[in-house]
Amino acid sequence: MKTHSLKRHSLKTHSDLLKAQSLKTQSLKTQSLKTQSFQNQSLKTQMMAMKLKPLHGRHPERKKSHWKLLVNAYETPAIKIIVGAQRKVFWAHQHFLSKSPFFKRACEGSFSESTSREIRREDDDPLLFHHVLDYLYTSAWSPKILRDGDDAIGLEGRSEDKDVRTVECSRQAQLYCMADFYGLDNMMSQAIEKLKLLAPIPLENLLTIARRTHRRIPSSDTAFREFVRTEAYKLKIDRFKSTA
């Protein structure tokens, strides 16, 4: 009887071990699925996806080609980008990152990033970097420029408060520097347009922004310096008129 009892106890223990092992395996599988789901969701939420607009007209082949290109773009590898001292993680498709010469070299060149699929940008501000991704995906970022044809006529949500505009000017100036680093010429042009639409701001604030920006852009840059000279001249004239 005692031997029989021991056998039953041994079978029960073995059964419990198998059950525990099965639960552990199932838990690991669930965790793996959650991780994969998180990455997929992260791609959807952290990146401002392109606003896909169908092509209208009588050219079905063009429509088909258009959608095929978009599908191919979103099927390229997802690259992990770690930004800032906070190590904020962004995910972006290689197709869109490759619009930047910097990211193109990192993804396709003979660098460690091209094999690890991970890029580190400790010097960038995560709050600003997501605007760079916005631009790479949609060719725009907030606040959007309001246009009449090709002419910039306003800025979406522009404030009449000079302090608010000063903060926004500082942000756009920093994005101008980031666009220069990443080789995004059109983004630089848009940043200058936004700065002009945000002006005027107090002269002292403009000069502070200019000093910070000049340290980060090459001496050969003319667009930002021309903007500062023009705005400073206008502000000095206005100050002279107000005291005359």
Secondary structure, 3 states (H helix, E strand, C coil): CHHHHHHHHHHHHHHHHHHHHHHHHHHHHHHHHHHHHHHHHHHHHHCCCCCCCCCCCCCHHHHHHHHHHHHHHHCCCEEEEEECCCCEEEEEEHHHHCCCHHHHHHHHCCCHHHHHCEEEECCCCHHHHHHHHHHHHHCCCCCCEEEECCEEEEECCCCCCHHHHHHHHHHHHHHHHHHHHHCCHHHHHHHHHHHHHHCCCCHHHHHHHHHHHHCCCCCCCCHHHHHHHHHHHHHHHHHHHHHC
